[in-house]
């Protein structure tokens, strides 16, 4: 089985379209979507494109997906992302129901890997933070509920790609398709039983993508959003400084 992993699309349709056009994604047996899919300038179109993948897609809930449901139904949520309330208001009822039905995690058994657990942030929570340089006792803490048979965990949430070992367990973060930190392009990962893990970055015409988003999205700050995120103006160093304190580190 060959599995493409797409995370943190955040309603950025030009980046998603570029990844879905990749030959390896088009031929993948499964496409796992590890959350935060629609909270961005093109939420409806993004979810329609993902739904069109049919049975090949394996969906996992992210914190932003959960927040969109709350915002759409209740109109209130303590969400710092300014695009989220707007995006929630655009969703159709069927799309809200879809996001509300998503599981916290999913497990696929892939030859060469064994059982792989896919989640958004950690296996037990859709919002807590672990990073490539998180201390080992933090990883032990967030993996406390994980079955010993799971030797690989694939997560997203922090928008930074990495692969590392944690006490003999492989951890993969494919990075972000729509809001990457550390360099422009749509970041994703390929899991292949024969070739292992391949970290991928799909490059596309950023100027054209920014123009397209500005023209096609009704979000009032679509151009500003595109210029910041599609051009990846926040580096991985910037992001680590922000996210670091959230993994419980003291220094």
KAFEN-V843096 format. One record per residue. N is the residue number from 0. SS is DSSP state (H for helix, E for strand, - for the rest). OMEGA is omega in degrees with one decimal (* if undefined). D_LAST is the distance of its C-alpha to the last C-alpha in Angstrom with 1 decimal. Layout:
{{N;SS;OMEGA;D_LAST} {N;SS;OMEGA;D_LAST}}
//
This chain:
{{0;-;175.7;41.5} {1;E;-173.5;39.6} {2;E;171.7;36.9} {3;E;-178.8;35.4} {4;E;179.7;32.1} {5;E;-177.3;31.6} {6;-;169.9;28.7} {7;-;178.0;27.7} {8;-;174.1;31.0} {9;-;172.9;30.7} {10;-;179.3;34.3} {11;-;-172.1;34.5} {12;H;179.3;37.9} {13;H;178.5;38.4} {14;H;178.4;35.4} {15;H;179.4;36.5} {16;H;179.7;40.1} {17;H;179.4;39.0} {18;H;-178.7;37.2} {19;H;177.7;40.1} {20;-;179.4;42.5} {21;-;178.9;40.8} {22;H;-178.8;43.3} {23;H;176.6;40.8} {24;H;180.0;39.9} {25;H;-177.8;43.5} {26;-;-177.8;44.4} {27;-;177.1;41.5} {28;-;178.3;42.7} {29;E;171.7;39.9} {30;E;-177.4;37.5} {31;E;-178.1;34.5} {32;E;-171.6;33.0} {33;-;164.6;29.5} {34;-;-174.8;29.3} {35;-;-169.0;28.8} {36;-;-166.0;32.2} {37;-;-176.3;34.0} {38;-;-177.5;31.7} {39;-;-171.8;32.8} {40;-;-179.6;35.9} {41;-;-173.2;38.2} {42;H;-177.4;37.6} {43;H;-178.2;41.2} {44;H;179.5;42.0} {45;H;179.6;38.8} {46;H;176.5;39.6} {47;H;179.1;43.2} {48;H;179.8;42.3} {49;H;178.0;40.1} {50;H;179.9;42.8} {51;-;176.8;45.3} {52;-;176.1;43.6} {53;H;-173.5;45.3} {54;H;177.8;44.9} {55;H;-176.0;42.8} {56;E;172.3;39.8} {57;E;-172.0;37.4} {58;E;175.0;35.5} {59;-;-176.9;32.2} {60;-;169.7;30.9} {61;-;-179.9;27.8} {62;H;179.6;26.3} {63;H;176.3;28.1} {64;H;177.4;31.3} {65;H;-179.1;31.1} {66;H;177.8;30.4} {67;H;178.5;33.4} {68;H;179.9;35.7} {69;H;179.9;34.6} {70;H;-178.3;35.1} {71;H;-174.3;38.5} {72;H;-174.8;39.8} {73;H;-179.3;38.5} {74;-;-178.2;37.6} {75;-;173.4;34.5} {76;-;179.7;30.9} {77;-;-177.4;27.5} {78;-;-177.4;26.8} {79;-;-177.1;25.1} {80;-;-175.0;26.7} {81;H;-178.8;29.9} {82;H;-172.9;31.9} {83;H;178.9;31.6} {84;H;177.8;34.3} {85;H;-178.8;36.6} {86;H;-179.4;36.2} {87;H;-178.5;36.8} {88;H;-177.9;40.0} {89;H;-170.4;41.3} {90;-;172.4;41.2} {91;-;178.3;44.4} {92;H;-179.6;44.8} {93;H;178.7;45.0} {94;H;175.8;41.7} {95;H;178.0;40.0} {96;H;178.2;41.6} {97;H;-179.4;40.3} {98;H;-179.1;36.7} {99;H;-177.1;37.1} {100;-;-172.7;38.5} {101;-;179.4;35.6} {102;-;176.7;34.0} {103;-;-179.1;30.3} {104;E;176.0;30.7} {105;E;-179.4;33.4} {106;E;172.5;34.3} {107;E;177.3;36.5} {108;E;-175.1;37.9} {109;E;177.3;38.1} {110;-;-177.7;39.9} {111;-;178.4;37.7} {112;-;-168.5;34.6} {113;E;179.9;36.0} {114;E;176.0;34.6} {115;E;176.0;31.9} {116;E;177.4;30.0} {117;E;178.8;29.3} {118;E;179.2;27.1} {119;-;-177.9;25.4} {120;-;173.4;21.8} {121;E;-179.6;21.9} {122;-;-174.4;25.1} {123;-;-171.8;24.8} {124;E;-177.3;23.6} {125;-;-173.8;24.3} {126;-;-175.8;21.3} {127;-;-168.3;18.1} {128;-;163.3;15.6} {129;-;-173.9;14.9} {130;-;-179.3;14.2} {131;-;-178.5;15.3} {132;-;176.0;12.0} {133;-;-177.6;11.2} {134;-;-174.7;11.1} {135;H;179.9;14.6} {136;H;173.5;14.7} {137;H;177.9;13.7} {138;H;177.6;16.7} {139;H;179.5;18.8} {140;H;-175.1;18.3} {141;H;176.7;19.4} {142;-;-173.0;22.2} {143;-;-177.5;23.5} {144;-;-173.0;26.6} {145;-;177.7;27.4} {146;-;-176.7;30.7} {147;-;-178.7;30.6} {148;-;-178.6;33.1} {149;-;-177.2;30.7} {150;-;179.2;29.4} {151;E;175.8;28.2} {152;E;176.6;26.1} {153;E;-177.1;26.3} {154;E;178.2;24.1} {155;-;168.3;23.5} {156;-;-173.0;21.9} {157;-;172.2;19.2} {158;-;179.0;21.9} {159;-;-177.2;20.4} {160;-;169.5;22.5} {161;E;170.3;21.4} {162;E;177.8;22.9} {163;E;173.1;21.1} {164;E;175.3;22.1} {165;E;-179.9;20.5} {166;-;176.4;22.4} {167;-;176.7;25.6} {168;E;179.7;25.3} {169;E;177.3;25.3} {170;E;-178.3;23.1} {171;E;169.7;24.3} {172;E;-175.8;23.2} {173;-;-173.7;26.2} {174;-;-173.4;24.5} {175;-;173.7;26.4} {176;-;-169.2;30.1} {177;-;-176.5;30.2} {178;-;-174.1;26.9} {179;-;170.5;25.1} {180;-;176.5;22.0} {181;-;178.0;22.3} {182;-;-178.5;26.1} {183;-;-175.3;29.3} {184;-;179.6;31.4} {185;E;-175.5;31.3} {186;E;179.2;29.0} {187;E;-177.9;30.1} {188;E;174.9;30.7} {189;E;175.6;33.8} {190;E;-176.1;34.0} {191;E;-178.1;37.2} {192;-;-179.5;38.4} {193;-;-172.8;39.9} {194;-;180.0;37.3} {195;E;-176.8;34.0} {196;E;174.6;31.3} {197;E;176.8;31.8} {198;E;-173.0;29.3} {199;E;172.2;31.5} {200;E;178.0;31.5} {201;E;178.4;34.7} {202;-;178.6;35.5} {203;-;-178.7;37.8} {204;-;-175.2;39.3} {205;H;178.7;36.6} {206;H;-179.9;39.0} {207;H;-179.8;41.5} {208;H;177.8;38.9} {209;H;179.2;37.7} {210;H;-180.0;41.4} {211;H;-179.5;42.2} {212;H;179.1;39.5} {213;H;-178.0;40.7} {214;H;-171.2;44.2} {215;H;-177.1;43.9} {216;-;175.2;41.3} {217;-;178.6;42.3} {218;-;-173.6;38.8} {219;-;-178.8;39.1} {220;-;-177.4;36.0} {221;H;180.0;36.6} {222;H;179.0;36.8} {223;H;178.1;33.6} {224;H;-176.7;31.8} {225;H;-177.6;33.4} {226;H;-179.2;32.6} {227;H;-171.1;28.9} {228;H;179.8;28.3} {229;-;176.7;31.1} {230;-;176.3;30.2} {231;-;-177.2;26.5} {232;-;173.4;25.5} {233;-;179.9;21.8} {234;-;175.5;20.3} {235;H;177.0;18.0} {236;H;176.3;15.4} {237;H;-176.7;16.0} {238;H;179.4;15.8} {239;H;177.7;12.5} {240;H;-179.7;11.0} {241;H;-175.0;12.9} {242;H;-173.5;12.6} {243;H;-179.0;9.0} {244;H;-177.2;8.1} {245;H;175.8;11.5} {246;H;174.8;10.9} {247;-;-180.0;9.2} {248;-;-178.7;5.7} {249;-;178.2;3.8} {250;-;*;0.0}}
//
